[in-house]
Amino acid sequence: MSEAAPAAVREDGTVVGPDGLARCPWGLSTPDYVAYHDTEWGKPVHGDDALFERICLEAFQSGLSWITILRRRENFRAAFAGFAIDEVAAFTAEDEARLLLDEGIIRNRAKIAAAVVNAAAARGVRDSYEGGLDGLIWSFAPDPVTRPGPRHLSDVPATTPESVALAKALKSHGFRFVGPTTAYALMQACGLVNDHLPTCTAR
């Protein structure tokens, strides 16, 4: 039985998959990642509830692999009322106790509590900041002219000055679990930056 031909790696670090398409290397590691990489990651996300969901999921991902969260995303949505800000902000101690028993999500007490606190913070931003949470987060999107996308896999940063500033701003509004690394992952996932590699099919 012959072995499968090794995947072709391009100069920028993209990998050509079995379908002949070049992708960022992480985007080929599992079928779940292929779909997420091709259709979601790096695409602009707008709307307060949608961005609140991403903040929560990035916070739950802290210390874990993203695939762990991605495969539980629908469970998270069911557990957290579709990440509707007003509904999650109204969660009680009984709701938090219920979530700690939910095997479909990550049962971390501090992260669950942070999601509820962050909902209240998001509601406060919506009521006090022009453009709401959407406006606040997108105000930190760098100019693609002055901050072009990576030319090689090694160029993809873990944090940037913008993510440091975004984390600081979110914390000033009462958000938790939003350090610079988490803030940059949020920026990548929600399209504030385009970190697909140059020859990636999704760029």
N, C-alpha and C positions, 0 to 999 in steps of 0.2 A: 504494500500500500504506500503510495507516494505521499510525501509530506506537502502541506500547503506552502505555496511560495510566500516568503516573508513579505510583510507589508513594505511598500516603498516609502521611505522618509525623504521629504523634500528639504531643500537647503534651509528654509525658514523654520523647519520643525514640524510642519504639517505631515500627516500620514495618509496615504492613499488606501482607502478601505476596499473591501471586496466588491463594492458597487462602482469602483472607479473614481469616487469622489474624494478629494483631499479635505481633511478636517484637522482641527486642533487635536493633538494626540489624546487628551482626556476624553474627547467626544466619541471615541471609538471603543472605549473600554467595556461598555455594557450596552445592550439595546436601549435601556432607559436613557442612558446618556446620549446616544445617537439622536433620539427624538428631541430631547431637551436642548442639546447643542444646536440642532438644525433649525428648530422652530421657536425657541424662547430666549436662550441666553444671548444677551447683547441686543435684543430687540427693545425699543423704547416702551416703558411701562408708565402709564399715567393713571391718575385717580387716587384719592386718599385711601380708600379701602384696599385697593390693589397694592399700593406701596406699603401700607401697614402690614399686609400679609407677608410681603417680602422681608420687612424688618423682623417680624416675628420668626419666620422660618430661618433667616440667617442667624438669629440669636440662638435658636434651638440647635443649629448646626455647629455652633461653637464647640470645638473639641471633638467633633465627630466628622465623618465623611458626608459630603453633600448627598451621595446616593442614599444614605440612610434616611435623610429627610425627604428626598424626592419620592421614594417609594411609599412614604407615609403621608404624602401631601393631602390626599383626599380624606384621610382620617383626621388630619389636623383641621381641615376645613369644616368637617362635620362637628368636631369637638369644640371649635371656636366660632361657631355661628357664622361660618363663611367669612370670618375676619371682618365682619361689619363693626366698625369702630364703636358706635354707640352701644351695640349689644355687648361687646366684650368689656367695655368700660363699666358696664352695669353688673359684671360678674361678682358674685359674693364669695365669701370664704367657703360656702358649701359647694359652689361651682369649682373652686380650686381643689377641694377635696375630691370631688367627682373626677376631675382630670387626672389626679394622681393615681386613680385606679384604672384609667383608660389604657389598655395594653396596645392600642393602635397608634399612640403617639410616644414621644419621649417623656417619660415620667420623672421630670426633674423639677423639684419644688421651686427652686430659685428662678428657673426659666419660665415656668408657668406663671408665677407671681409677676415676673417682668412683663409678660404679654399683657396682663391686665393693667399694670401700671402704664405700659406704653400706649394702651388704648386711650386711657385718660389723657396722657400727654398729647397724643395725636388729635384728640378732640379739642384740647386747648390750643394747639397750633392752628387747627381749622378755624377756630373762633377768633384768633388774634393776629394771624399772619395772612397778608394778602396772597391769595392763591393757595392757602391751606398747606397741608403736608406736601402735596405735589409741588407747589411753588417753592417751598423751602428746600426740598431735596434737589430739585432741578436747578436751583440757583447755584449749586456747586458743580454743575457739569462743566468741565473744562472746554475751552475753545479747541476744536480739533485741529486748527491751524497751528496753534502754539503747543498743543499736546497731541501729536499724531499717534496713531496706533502703533503697536509693537512691530518691529521688522523681523524679529526672531523670537523663539520661545523664551530665550534668556532675558528678553527685554520686558517681559510681563512683570510688573511690580506687585508687591504685596500691599503696599500702602503708597499714597501720594500726598502731596500737600493739600490737595482738595479733599481727600478722604479724612485726613486729620482734622481739617476745618469742619467738615460735615459732622464727624463724630462729636466734636466740641459743641457744635450748634445743637445737635439732637440732645446731648446731655444737658445743655443749658435749659432745654424745654422739659426736662424730666425723664427722658428716655434712659433705659438701662440696657446693658449688653450691646452697646453700640460703640466699640472701640474702633480705631482707624482701620484695622484689618477687616473687621466685619463691615464697616462702612464702605470699604473699597470693593468687597465682594458684592455688596448691594449695588454699587455703581456699575459694576461689570454686568451683573444679572439683569439690571433694569435699563441698560442701554445708555447710561450717562457717558460711558466710554465704550469704544468698540475694540475689545482686545482679541478678537479673532485674528489669527495670523494672516499675512498678506495673501497667500494662495488658498486659504480656507474657503470652501464652498459657501459658507454662511456669512462671510464678511460683506 
